[in-house]
């Protein structure tokens, strides 16, 4: 998903001069689990395992000076969106024979991308690349999920300065109750 927005892992230089990489994530909640995990790579100890790890929705570069405006606009847009349920389905890839997970209906992600387009335009007005939206998000799983339903009640904005850095949470955006 992040092709073109991140540096090769072997490079140790900044992502772009005076820029940071931001990642907008959705944390699915299964069966009323109340905890979410801000680690992109693995679940934190003691938290409910929701089978599906965070869903990467969007990635972009911006300067730190733009962050306050980006957060304000994202908050305004996301807080007016109602929580939504997604269904995860399993399928076998015909080419590889491997089990894959997919979201049955990607409409909520497409709608979110459309709504956040104004933020993307703001970012590009400062000579940064527009937001790359993943309207068919890539899913990773710790275990099979057998057509499970997950609810998205909040989105998390994360950032990092260098490719080798871990993402750090910047803000949590709750969807409209």
N, C-alpha and C positions, 0 to 999 in steps of 0.2 A: 504494500500500500504506500510506502513512503519513498518509492523510487523518485529520484530527482530532488528530494528535499533533505536528505541526510548525506553525510560524507561516507566514503568508504571506511570500514572499521579500522583499517590500518593507518588512516590519517589522524593526526593529533591536533590539527589546526581548528580554529573556530568554524562553525557551520557557515557563517558569512560574517563579513566585517561588522562588528557591533550588533549582531543579531542573535536571537535565541530561537530554538525550535519549540513550538507549542504543539500539544496533542490533546484533542478533545475526545474523552472516553465515556462510554456508557457502562455502568456496572449492573448487569442483570441480577435480579433477586428471585430466587426460586423458593417456593413454599414458605413465603413469609419471612425469609432470612432478613435480618435487620442490619447486618454488618456488610460493609463493602471494603474492598482491598485496594489500596493505592499503589501497590507494587505491580508493575507491568509484566514482570516475569514469573512470579510464583505467588500462590496464596500465602497470607500471613498465618503464623501459627495461632491456633485457637479460634479461627474464624470458620463460619459455616462454609463448606465447600459447595459452591453453586454449579459444579460441573463445567460451566462455560466461564472462561476467564474474561476480563474486560474486552469490550468491543471497541475497536478503534474507529472513530467516526470521521475525524478530520485532522489534518496536519498542516502547519504553516510556519513561516518564519516571520518574525517581527522584532522591532527594537524594544528595549525595556521601557522607553518613554511612551510607547504606544499602548502598553499593557493596560493602563487604567481605563482608557477609552474602550478598548476591546472588551474588557471585563464588563464595563457598564452596558455596552450594547448587547453582549451575549446574555447578561442577566435579564435585561428588558425582554429579549426575544424568548429565551428559554423559560422564564418564570410564567409566561403566558401560555405555554404549551402544557396540555394535560398529560399525566403519566400514560404510558402506552404498554401494551402487552405484545410480545413477539413470540412466535412459535419457532422453535429450532427443530429442524428435521435432519435425519441422517440419510446419506445416500452413498452408494459405492461409485467411485470414479471409474468409468468404463476403460479409460486409457491406462490407469495405474493399478486398479483393483483395490485402492485404499479407501477406507471409510472417511467421508468428509461431512462436515456440518454446514448447513445453510439456513438462512432465515427465510421462512416461507413467504412472508409479505414484507417487502422492504419499503413500503409506502411511508411509514413514519420517518425513516431516514432520508428519503427523498424530499419530504416536506420540510424537514429540519434544514437540509442543505439549501433549499429555496429561501427559507426565512433568514438564514445566516449569510445570504449572498451580499447583503449590505455591508457586513463586516469584511467580507472578502474584498469588496470594492474599496473600502477604507484602507485596507492593508496594501492593495496594489497602488493606491494613490501616493504611497510613500516609497515607490520603486521596490517593493517586496513582491514576491510571487503570490498570486492569489491562493486562497485556501484550497487544498486538495481534499475534496469530500469523498468518502467511501460510501456510496449509496448502496452498495452490496458488500457490507463489511466482512472481512475475513474473520473466521471464528476459530478459536483454539479451544481445546477441551482437555480436561484431566481424565475424563472418563466418558463412556457412551451416555447419551442423554435421552434417547428414545422419544422423540417428538415432544419434548418438554415445553411448557409455557413459562416465560420469564417476564417480569414486569420491570420497566425502566422508570424509576422515580426521580433520578437525578443524573446529571452529567458532571464530569470532573475535568477541569482544565489543568494540564501539567506542562512543565517546560524543562528544557535542559540547554546548556550552553555549548557543550562539546559532545561529539558522538559517543565517547566513552563514558560520559556522565550518565547517572541514573536520572530519570524524570523525577521532578519534585512537584508536589501538588501546589497549584497557585490558587484555585478557587473551586468551590462546589456550587453548582447551580441546581437548585431544587425545581422540579416541574410543578406546575400549578396543582394544589391539593384538590 
